[in-house]
Amino acid sequence: MPTPPDAQLLISLEGESLTPKPPAVMRSWLGEDDAGLAVTKVDFGATAPQVVSIAPPPCGVKTYGCLLAEGREALAARSASSYAAPRPKVAEAAAPRRDGKPAAAGKRTRIRPPGDVVKLEDRLHYLLQPPLESLLEAGSLGFPFKPFPYQLDGVAFLFPRRHAVIADEMGLGKTMQSITTVRLLAHSGQLRRVLLVCPKPLVSNWRRELALWAPDVSVAVVDGPRARREWAWRHTSAVVTIANYESVVRDSDLLHSVDGAEPVARFDMVILDEAQRIKNKNGTTSAAVCALPRDRSWALTGTPIENSTEDLVGVYEFVSPGVLRSGMRAQEMATAVRDSVLRRTKERVLKDLPPKIVRDEAVDLAPEQWDAYRRAEDEGVLELSAEGAEGGAKSVDIHHVFELVLRLKQVCNFDPASGASGKADRLEAELEECVASGRKAIVFSQWVDTIDKLAKRLGRFNPAEYHGRVPHGRRDGVIDRFRNDPDCHVILMSYGAGSVGLNLQFAGYVFLFDRWWNPAVEDQAINRAHRIGAAGPVTVTRYACAGTIEERIDAILTEKRELFDKVFSDDLGLRSGGLTRDDLLSLFDLRGPSGPIAAAA
């Protein structure tokens, strides 16, 4: 039967007493088992619930972009310009199944309108869409693995938003959620070109994940010398273009409008992975990324705040400029980002994830280390005290304090003369137990020199090394060796190279040989192993040498472990997380004016 030209959508806002009865043909996407069930849960934000009544002609229904099987021609013929406000195209709902059952059984994930959508008809545009499961099934968008319900919630969050931050804890699948949403938007005609910007070591990981979760989405990578990159920017027709941050900075003259010249490439969407890379809003990386022409801006980061809330301000200069500003109070900031940030933790959404067992172990320095440590500390404190005596505490050069802290931390790892190490002795003994259990271990340090010494000390465990001195082209091979070689029991990683973007859930043990300045970075490192797919409990061991600078730093960081949770929690508090000037001076009973220490953060 042809679709009558007068098929229409009728809206009733007479209050909750009205009980509309959608026709049976709508069951396939409303998820109702009875044609008599009322549609009474339409959310219009802060206002009272309203009721939507749909009264179609017998042969079919035409709605704002969401249609049933018999209304396809009518939607195709309708011009987008006839809408009161521009709306993205929406994928067609799945046709009713022959057995009369809903197209997608089980959980029905609804797509809710963003908070900045205030017009009634625009909110209805989202509220009347089929459940996410029906949209995915309609496009035959299958998955290699069954997504977790919270991941579908993440897709439903991203789908209608032009400005969004996925701040899920590491290991919850931010990559999968963003890829699935891009795939759905591309299939529904809302996206033609997407630029994905990520750290250089993660480019290959994104290619693998795109091939896994979106095999029908074309992908191109911008890399190599300037001429090759320029050709890729100009001529690639792929849906997703992957580039690292450095390439975007170097090629900014091609990607920005300069002196009236059009950029060589335009993108419907720009996605930033590890978006904390632009936390410094005054930096060249932030400037290059924020100037990219785009319609949608998404940021993915497990640590949107590493040192202070200024980091989040930097991220939002890209996501939605002007929403946040320096000096905002915690309450204002949390309220401003609530509708555009999605933050979940493992404890909330993964009840069945294997436990994470954290052990803090105090280690005694070897006798040779004690001698070197006391000598270095005494000399350093004398020098700092002399600086303070000359011009007061304010005259103490904080960089000299930081250098002393670094020197003492390195002595805590290894004695510079003899190579003695209480930590290495303890680690070696505990790795014996790891090997006996048949599981693998990750060891983190902030210094490549420490990793080199550990590699020699732990040679019988056939360790792999992953740090800044390993060429990018060899890094995937290092991970493959660690994963597949039964004789390779441990991988030695630097925090800088190994704390982000790697999936090492086959490792059952994580050792923090020395501690980082910020607990958020440590959490990133730990979550390389403690993530979806972990085969069993993950045991985390954090070493600190008793009676040393490490113990004092640990006490400070323990007080600040909730680095940014308060911004996203219900009580809307705020706490800074990096080491301040006073924190560093207090390590040696020195005092000075407070303020953040960029080098220490």
N, C-alpha and C positions, 0 to 999 in steps of 0.2 A: 504494500500500500504506500503510495507516495506521501511525503510529508506535507501537510497543509501549510500554506503560507502564513497562517495566523497562529501557529504554535508559539507559545509564549511562557514566560516565567512570571507567576503572580506572587507578590510579597505581602505578607500580613504581619503587622506589628501591633496587634491588638492585645498582647499580653499572653501569659501562660495558660489562660483558660481555654484558648483555642487549641484544638487537637486535630491537626491535619493528618490525613491518611494517604501516604504516597501510594501510587499504583504499583501493582506487582512487578511491572517491568523495571522499576527502579531498584529492586532488591539487589541486583547484581553488583551495584556499587555503593549503596547505602549500608549494606551489611545487615539488613533487617530480615528476620525469619518469618515475619507476619506482615502482610500488607496493611494491617490495621495499627501497627505500632506508630506512635507519635514521634515526630521530629521536634523535640523540645529543648535540645541542648545546643543551642547556637550561641557561641560566646562572642559578645561585643565588647570585650575589655572590661572596663570598670562599671559599665551600665548593667542593669538587670538583664537576665537572659531573655532573648527575644525568640519568637517562633517564626519559622519559615514554612510557608504552605506552598506546595507545588501542585498546580492544577493543570496538567497537560491534556491536550486532546487525546483521544483514545489511541492514536497511531504512533505517537512519539513525543519526545520532549526536547526542547532546545533550551540550553542554559548558557551562562557566561563561560563558554569555552569547554564545558563539561557536558557531554551528550551521551545519549544512549544510542544503541545500534542504528535506530531508524532516523536519527537526526544528523548524520554525518554530512549529507549534501548541503543541508541548511547552514551548518557551521562553515563549511568550506566556501560557501557563496557570500558569507557575511564579511564585510570589510572591517579591518581592524580600526579604521578611522571613524567608524560609526559609534564606537564606544565613547562614553563621556570622558573617560581617562584612559590613557594607554595601558594595556595589560599584556603580559607575556602570553604566548600561545601555551596551551595545556594539552598534554597527551590525551588521546581519546580513552574513554573508559572501556574496560573489557566488555565485550558483548555477553549477554546472558548465556550461561552454559546450557547445553541441551538437557542436562539432568535437573535443571532448575535451581541448582545450588549456587551459592556465591562463588565468584571467580577466584577469590583468595580466601581460603579457610583460615580459622584461627584468629590471631590478633589482627585488629584493624587499626592501622596507624593513620591517624588523621593529620592532614596538613593544615596548620593554624596560620591565620594571617599575622604578619609582623605587626608590632605595636604602632609603627608609623603609618599604617594603612587605616585611615579614619573614615573614609567615605563608605556608606553602607553598601553600595553596589560593588565596590572594590573588595570589601571584606567578604561579601557573598561569593565573589569570584573564587576565593580560596576555600570558604566553608562548604561550598557545594561541589568541591572536587571529590572524585572517588578516593577511597582509601589508598594509601601508598602501595599496598600490596597489589591492588587492582591495576594501578598504573604500570607497575613493573611487569605484571603478567601480560598486560595488553601489548606491551612492547617486546614481549618474549625476552625480557632481560633477566636471564638466569644468573645464578651465583655458583662459583666453584665449591663454596662451603655455605652452610646455612648461617645467615647473619644472626647476631644476638639481637633481641628486641630493642635494646638501647641504641644499637647501631642504626636500626631503621628510624628510631626517634631522631637520631642525628641527621639522617637524610631528610626527614620531614622538616626539621629545623632549617636546614640549609636551602632547601628547594625554593621557598618563596622569597628569600632574603638576598638583597643586593649588597648588603654590608653585614659581614658576619665574622665571628671569631670562634673557632672550635678550640677550646682550651682544655680538652680532656686530659686526664693524667696519662703519662706515657704508657703505651702498651694496650690502649683500649681501641685502637683502630681508626685514628683520625684519617689515615691515608685511604682506607677502604671507604669510609663514609663520604669523603670528598669525591673520590673517583666515581662512586655509584651515583651521586647527585649530578656530577658533570655528565655522566652517561645518559641519565634520565632527561636532563635539560637539552642535551644535544638531540636525542631522539624526538623530543617534543618540539624541536625547531627553535628553541630559545637561545641556543648557543651555536655559533659556527667556528669560532676560534678562541682558544683558551691559552693563556701563557702561565705556565707553572714555573715559579722561581724557587730554587732550593740550593742548599750548600752543594758544592761540587762533588763531595764523596757520596751524596745521596742520589745523584742522577741515575745511576744504574739501578738502584733499588726502586725508584719510581717507574722506570721502564718495565721492570719485572712485575710490579704491582698492577700497572695498567694492563699489561698483557694478561694477567690473571683475572682481574675483576672487570675489565672492559676490553675484551679481545676484538670487538667490532669498532673500537675508536682508534682512529689513526694517530700516530705519535711521531714527532720529529724532535731531534735534539740539536740545539745550537751550541757548537763548540769548535775548537780548532783555531787556526790563525784568522786574522781579521777578514781577509777576502772570503774565506769559507763561511764565516759567521754572517757576513753581510748578504751573501747569496742565500743562506738559509732564512734570514729574516725576510728577504724580499720575495722569495719564491715558494716557500713551503705552503702546502695546502692542507696540512694535517690539522685535525681538530684540536689536538693538544700539542703545544710546543714547550719543550723543557729547556730551561737555561739556568745556569748558576748565577749567583749574585754578582760575581766578578764580571761576567760577560755583560750583564745588564748595565753595570757601571761603565765599562769600557765602550759600550756601543750606545751610550745615551744620546749621542748626536744623531743616531739613526732612528731612535725610538721616540724622541720627543719632537714637538713642533718648535723648530728653531728659525727665527727670522722669517716667519710666515710659511716656511717650507713644511709640507705634510710629512709625518713620520712614515717610514717605509713599511711599517706594519701596524695594524690596529687590532685590538683584541676586545672581544665582548666581556671577557673576565680575566682578571689576574689573581692567581692564588699564590700566596707566600707560604712555603713550608719552613719550619723553624723561624717563625716571624720575629723572634727576639733578636734576630740579626739587625733589625732596623730600630732597636730600642733607643738609640741615640738619634733623636729627631733632627739634630744639626749636622749629622754625618753625611758623607758623600753617598753612602749606600742608601740611606733613607731618602735623600734628595732624588737620586736616580730612580728609585722604585716608585716614590709617590708621584712623580711627574709622568708616569706611564698613562697614556689615554686608555680609558676603560669604562665599562658600564657597571660592572660588579667587582667588588673587592672582598676577597676572603683571606683570612689569616689562620694558619694552623700552628699552634705552639702549646706545648705542655707546660711551659714556664713563661707566661706573659709578663711576669714580674720576677726578675732575678735579684735586683739590688734595691730598687725602690719603685714607687708607683710611677715615677717618671718613665720607666720602661714601658708601661702600658700606654701612657700618653704618646710615646713614640710609635707604637704599633697602630694606634688609632689615627695618627696623622695619615696613615695609608688607608685604613679601613673606612673611616668616616671623619674626615677633617672637621675640627671644631667641636666635636662631641665632648672631648676631654681637653683640659688645659692645665698647665702647671699650677700647682698650689691649690687644687681642688681638695675639699675635705673628703674624708672617706665615705661619708653618707652620700654626698653628691656624686662621687665617682661611681659607686656601686649602683646607684639609681640610674645614672646615665647609660651604663653599659648593660643593664640587666636584659634588655630585649635583644641585644645583638651578640651576647656571649653565651656559649653553652659549655659548661664545665661539669664533668662527672669524674668521680674517683672509683677506683677498683672496689673499695669497700662498699660503695653504694650499689654498683651495677653488676659486679661479678661475685656473687655469693659463693660460687663453686670454684673460684680460682684457688689453686694450691696456696697454702700459707707462705708468708715471707717471715723468716725467722732472723731477727737482727741481734747480733752479739757484739757488744763493745768490749774489746780486750785491751787491758793495760799490759804493756810490754816493758820489761826492764832493759835499759841500755846495757850493751856489753861494756866491760871495764874501759876498753880503749875509747869507746864512744863517750863515756862519762867525762873522761879527761878532756877530750876535744870540745865537748859541749860546754863544760864549765869555763874553759879558757875563752871560747868564742863569746859566751854570754857576758862574762866579766869585762872583756875588752870592749864589746859593743855598748854595754850600759855605761861604762866610763865615758866613752866618746859622746853618747847622747846627753849624759849629765853635764859634760863640759859645754856642750852647745846651749843647754838650758841655763847654765850658770852665767853665760856671757850675755844672753838677751832675754832670759825668762823662758817659760815653757812654750810661749808662742813662737819662739825662734827655732825650736827643734824642727829640723827638716824631716817631714813625715816620710819622705822617700828613704832616708837613712834608717828610720825605724823599720820600714818594710823590708829593706835589704837585710837587716839583722834577723828579722823573723824568717826570711827565706833561708839564710845561712844556717840557722839553728834547726829548721825543719829538715834540711838536707843532712845535717849531722845525725839527726834522729833516724834517718834511713840507713846510712852507712858512714862509718868512720872514714874520713878522707885519706888517712895514711894507711891504715891496715886493712880496710875493707870489712872490718867486723860489723855485725848487724844483729841485734837482738830480734828485730822484726823478721829478717830473712830466716833466722833459725826457726822462729815460730811458724812462719809460712811454709817452710819446707816440711816440717813435721805434719802440718795440717793437710798439705797436698797429698801426703802419703794416704791419708784417710779418704780423700776425694777419689784417688785412683782406685783404691780398694772397693769403693762403692760403685765404680763403673760410670760415674758421672764426671762432667768436665767443669773447669773453673775459669773464671775471669779475674784477673788482677789489675787494678787501676792504680796509676800513679800520675802525678802532675809533671814529672820530669822524665825526659827521654834517657838521660844519663842513668837514672835509677833503673829504668827498664833494661838498659844494656847490662847493668851489673846483675840484675835478677836473671836475665837470660843466661848468663854464664853460670850463675849459681844453681839454676834449676835445669841445667842441660839434660839431666836424665829423664825429665818429664816431656822432652821434645817440644818446648814452648814455641808458639807463634807470636809474632810481634806486630802490633797495629798502632802506629803513631804518625806524627807529622812528617817524619823523615822517610816514611814508606811512600813511594810514588803512587799516585792515584790509580794508575793503570794496574798496579799489583795488588791493590787492597782487596778486591773481590776474591782473588785467588787465596789470599791469607784467610779470609773468612771461610771459603770452601774447604781449605785444608783443616781448619779447626773443627768444622762441622763433620767432615767425612773421614778424616784420618784417625783410625782407632788408637794410634800411638801418640797423637798430639793431645795431651791431657789438659793443657792450660794455654790461655792466650793473655799476653801482657799488653795492656792498652793504656794510652794516655787519655786523660779526661777530655782534652780538646778534640781528639780525633774519634774517640770511641763512645762518647756519652750520648750521641744523638743518632737516630735514623737506622740503627742496626737491630735485627731480630735474632737474638741469641737465646731463645727460650729453651734450647736443648741443654744449656748449662745449668747445673744445679747449685753452684757455689759462686759467690762474688766476694772478693777481698778488696777492701780499700786500704792499700798499703800505706798511703798517706792521705790526709784529709784535704778536701778542697775548701776554698774560702766561703762557699755558699752552699747550704744544704739542698737547694733546688737542683744544682748541678750534680750533686751526689745522688739525688733521687733519680735523675735522668740516667745516670750510669747504672744504678741498680736495676732499673726497669728495662734494661736491655735483655735481662734474663727473666725477670718477674713480669710476665705479660701473657696475653692470650696464647694458648698452645703450650704453656709450661707443662712439662711432663710430671712434675712433682714439686714438693716444697723447695723453695729457694732459700739457702742459708747465706746471710750477709754478715761478714765479719769486718768490723772497723777497728783498725789498730790505732793506738795512741800510746806514746812512751810516757810512763809514769814520772811525775815530777818535772816535766819539761814544758816547753812552750806549747806542744801539741795538746796537752791536758788543759791548759788555760784557754786555748782557742776553742776546744771542744765544748767547754763550759759556756762560752759566749754563744756559739752557734746553736747549742741545745735550747737556749732561751729564745732563739729566733727561728726555730725550725718551721713554724707556720709562716713562711715568708710572704705568701700572698693569699692564703686560704681565706683570710678574713674579708678580703675584697669581694669574694664570691659567695660567702656564707650568709646565713640569715641575719646574723647580728650586725653585719655590715661594718665591722671594726676594720682597723688597718694597722699593719705593723711593718716596719722596715726590716730588711733582712740582711744586708751586707754589713761588713765590718766598717765602723765609722772611725774617724780620727781618734776619738776618745777611747774606742775599743782597743786600737793598736797601742796607744800610749799606756793604757792601763795594764797591758801585758808586762810592762817593766816598771810599774808604779810611777809612770810619768803622767802629766796632765797637760791638756791644751784645749783650745777652742774646738767645739764639736763640728762635725761635718763629714760627709761621705768621702771615702778614699777610693778613687776610681781604680787605682792599681790593685787594691786589695779586694775589690769586689769581683 
